[in-house]
Amino acid sequence: MPPSPPDPDATSRTTVASSTAGPTPGAPVLTVDGLHITVGAGRAEAVRDVSFRVRAGEAVGLVGESGSGKTLTCRSVLGVGAPGVAVSAGRIDLAGTELTALTERQWEQVRGTRLGAVFQDPASYLNPSLTVGRQLAEPLRLRHGLNRAAARERAVELFASVGLHRPEEVYHRYPHELSGGMLQRVLIAVAVAGEPELLVADEATTALDTVVQAEVLELLAKLRTERGLALLLVTHDLAVVAEVCDRILVFYAGEIVEDGPTAEVVAAPAHPYTEALLRVASIGDWQRRDLAVIPGRPPEAGAAPVGCRFADRCAFATPACSDAPVPLTVRPDGRRVRCGRAGELALAGALDTRTPTSADPAGTAGRTHRTLQEVTA
């Protein structure tokens, strides 16, 4: 169990804002350690023993199906959990500030300054009766002590920095007068206005068309490079993570099942669930072949089996996989995987890492690896 949190009243304003100068490059900005989250009156466990770090300037992607625990984890980082959702154990540290110990007043000092957030539906986070310029300028006045003219000038600069054309005109527009892509850029401008150490993007591109999605992803990558901020990207789309992130955390049924550098995970997944996601996503060399969908459904919160939570859907599972909880094991190369057969399957070449070519689009010529379907045949 984690140590008891400190008395919230003893955490002063100075402590909460102690890292405004920013972390050392490469140092952990966000540390999540042993996080457990429960939901509902019955306190069903929806997230179990999640631990990871995000370093300064690093982009980390949380990926998984709906209900996998990725969004609950991210919202706990932001301190915006829904009714009935509670952090039951663990700690969340933002560059020296223990977030789980903050009062709501202290949270207000952190959100919008040290923490920025971008969500799926920007219109629901903007006031329809106020111009978008005013909604950006007012926080600038309150948090940075700018007068009206200076706040307006800074807001226009921020709109320009996120790629909004004619930012002076955009300043006077209401949310309903802007497209979905423009609204998302407005929300990104609001999120980075406080010069945060960490930007959390929760399904930020899900509702956008392909072209606008690509533009927003390019913008997030640009802002990360220019500002040196850390990025936590939450999505169900592995292709989005593969394009933007340095590292991937794969969630399944409330647990991390794989964690590693993006290029390595995409080239050689260590967990059967990750391989299945790659097939569905059709990323790079992976094509929509052999497995169009992942059969079955993940277990409900509070109803997870004793052993591997993916066993019922896994073509590689043996009876032993269901006998006991599977630990998240650190491999010699530093990658983490929650699979009792990971080493065995990799040595046997069971996980398919074939590279298709134009002459062999199905990737079947000279194949020695077995696909998920073939293993069960």
N, C-alpha and C positions, 0 to 999 in steps of 0.2 A: 504493500500500500504506500502511496506517496505521503510525504510529510504533511502535517496539518498546515493549511494556508495561513498566512499572517493576518493579523487583525487589519481589516480594510481601512479603518480610521488611522492606522499607523502608517499607511502608505501615502505619503504626501504628494502634492502636486509636482514637486521637484523630482520625486522618484519616478512618477509616471512619465515625465517628459525628459528623463535623464539621458536618453539616447538620441536627442534631436540632432546631434552632430553626425549621426549615421554610424553604422558599424564599420569595422575594418574590412577592406575588400577581401572576399573569400570567407569571412567569419560567418557563423550562423546568424541569420536574421530571425528565423523562426525555428523553434525547437518544440516539437510535440512528443511527449514522452508518456507511454503507457495510458493512452486516452481510452476511456470507456464512456459510452453514451447510452442512456436508457430512454425509452419512449413510453408514453401512456401511463395510465393509473397503475397498471401491473408492473411497471418499470422493466419492460422487456428490453434485453440488451440488443441494441441496434449497431453499435460499434464496439469492437473488442480489441483492447491492447494494441492500439495504433501508435506507432512511433516513427518519426522521420524528422529531417532537418531541411531547411531551405537556406542556402548561403547567399550572401550579398552578390547581386548580379546574376543569380542562377534562376532558371525557369524550370519549375517542377510541375508535371501534369498528374492529376488524379483522375483515373479513368475507370469505368465500370458500368454495369447495367443500372437502371433505375432501382433504387432501394439498396444499393451496395454499401452505402455509408459514406460515400465521398462528399456529398453535399452537407450532411450532418457534421462531418469533420470540418469542412470549410466554414460553415456558419458558426461553429463553436470558436473557431479562430477569430471570427469577426464579432463574437458576443451577441449574435442575433438569433438565438435558438427560438423555435416555436413553442407555444404552450404545451406542457407535458414532456418536453425534451430537456434532459438534464445531463450535465457532465458528472458522472458518478465516481470517477477516479481519474488520476493522471494530471499532468500539468501542460500548460501552453505558455511558452516564454517568447516574448518579442524583444530580442536584443537586450535582455536583462530585466525586462518587466514581466512579472508573472500575471498573465491576463486572467486566469481563473480566479484570482484574488481581488479583482477590481470591483469597486462599487459602480453603479450606473453613472454617477457623476464623473468618476474617473474614466469610464469607458468613453464618455463624450469628449474627453481630452485626447483620446487615442484615435478614435474613428475620424476620418477626414483629415488627419494630420499624419501620424505615423503609419496608419493603415488606410489603404484606399480599396474600394470595392466597385466592381462592375457586374451587373446581373443580366439575366436573360431578357427581361422585358423592361427596357429603360423607361417607357411611358408610365409604368406603375410606380416609378421612383421619382417622377417629376410632377410638380404641382401644375395642373392644367390651366389654372387661372393666373399664373405668373409667367413672364417671358423667361426663356432659358438663360438669357444674360443676367437677369436679376437673380435667378437661382444660383448662379455661380458667383456673382459679385458680392452678394450679402455675406456668405461665409468668409470671403476674403476680407471684408471689412471687419467682421467680428473676430476672426482668428489672427489676422495679421495687422490689425489697427490701421488699415488703409482708409483714406477718405473716399467719397463717392467717385470722384473723377479718377483717382488712382486705381480703385477697384474695377471700374469699368474698363480702363485701359488694360489692366492685367487680364481681365476676362477675355477681352478681344484677342490678346496675345495667345492665351491658352487655346481658344477656339481655332486660331490659325495653326498652332502647333500640332493639333490633332487632325489636320487636313480638311477643316471646314472652309469651303470657298466663301469669299465675301463675308468674313467673320463679323464685320460691323453690322451687316444686315441680319445675320443669324442672331446676334445679340438681342434684337428686338422681336424675334419670332416666338410664338407660343408653341408648346410641344406638338399640338395637333397640326401645325403647319409644316412639320419636318418629317422626312421619311424615316423608316426604321434604322437605316444605316447612319443617318445624320444624328438621330437621337442617341444611338450608341456612342458616337463620337462625343456628343455633349456630355454623356455620363462619364466617359473616360476623362474628359477635361476636368470635370468635377472631382473625379477620383485622384487625379495627380496634382490638383491645385495646391494641396497641403504638403507637397514634396514628400510622399510617404516612403518608408523603408521597404514596405511590402505592398504589392498590388494583388488583390484576390479577384480573379475573374471566374464567376460561377455560371457556366453554360452561356457565356457572353455572346457567342456566335450562332447559337442553335436556331434562332428564329429568322436568321438572315439568309438571303439567297447566296448562291455559290460565289458570285463575283464580289459582293459586299463582304461576305465572310472572309475571303482572301485579303481584302483591303484592311479589315479590322485586325486580322492576325498580323499583317505586315506592320500596322501601326503599333500594336503591342510590342512586337519585337524591336521596333525602332525606339520606342520610349524606354524600353529596358536597357538598350545599349547606350542611349544618350544620357539617361539619368542614373544608370547604375543601380536601379531598384531590383529587388527580388520579385519574382512572379510566381503565383500559385494559380494554376489553370485547372479548373474542374470541368469535366465534360464526359459524355458517354461516347464520344467519337474519337477513337484512337488515332485516326488520320490527322485530326487537329493537333493532338499532342505531339505526334511524330514530326509535324511541321515546325512547331514553335519551341518545344521544350528540350532541355538538356537531359532531363531524367524523367522516368515514368514510374509512377506507383499504381499498380493494378489492384483495385478493390474488388472483393467478392464476398457477399453475405456478411458485411461488417468487418472484414479483415483485409489486411494487405496480403496478397498472395504472391506478388512479385515486385521487385524494386531494382532498378538498374539504369545505366546510361541508355538514352533513347536508341542510339544506333545499334548498340549491342542487343537490346531487348527485341528490336524489330528484326534484326538479322538472325538471332538465335534465341527465341523465347524459351524460358526454362520451365514454365508452368503450362499445363495443357489448356487452361482457361485463356491464357494470354495468346497462345497459338490460335485458338478458336476465334478470339476477337480480331486477330490479324487477318484471318481468312474472310471474316464478315466485312471488315473495313476495306479490304483490297488495297493495301498500302504498298507502294513501290513494286517490289518483285512478287508480292503476294497477290493472287488473283482470286476472283470469285469462282472457286472450283472446289470440288470434293465436299465442302461443307458450307451451305448457304446460310443456315441459321444454327444457333446453339440449341439443341433439344432440351426440353424440360424447363423448370423454373427454379430459381434460387429459393432457399428456405425463408420463411417469414421470420421477422425479429422475434426472438424468444423461443423459436422452435428449431434452432439449428441442431444438427446431429452431433453426437459426441466426437466423432472423428472428422475426417476431411469434409468440409462443407460443400465441396464440388463433386464428391464421389458419385452421387446419383446421376450426374450428367457427364461424367468423365469416361471416355472409352478406354483409358488405361487403368482404371481402378481395380483393385483386388479386395478381397474381404478384409485384409489387414488394414486397408486405408480407413475403414470405419470403426476401428477398435479403440482409438485414443486420439486426443487432440494433436494436430500436426503443428510443430513449432515453425516459426519463421527463421530459417537457417541462413547464416552468412557463409557464402561460398568463398573459396580462396581468392577469387578476383574481386571480392567486395560486394557483388550482387547478392540480393536476398531473395529467397524463394520458399514458399510454404507448400512443399510437396515431398512426401516420403519417398517417392520414386524418381525424383528429379535427376539425380546423378545416374541412376540405372538407365533411365530413358534416354538421357543425352549420350551415354556411352554406347547404347544400342542403336542410336540414330533413329529413334522412334519419332521424335518431333521433327516435322517436315520443314527443312530450311532450304528447299530447292530454289533455284533461280531460273525462271522461265526466260526464254529468248523468243525473238520474232519467228525463228524457224520451229520453235517448240513451245508455243504459247501455253500449253497445258503443263509444261514442265515434267513430262513423263519419260522422255528419252533417257535411257541409262539410269533410271531412278533406283536408288538403293534405300531411301527413306520410306517409311510407311505413313500413310495419312491416318487421321483419326478414324475415318470410316473403315479403312482397310484393316486396322488393328482389330476391329470388332467382327470382321467378316469371317 
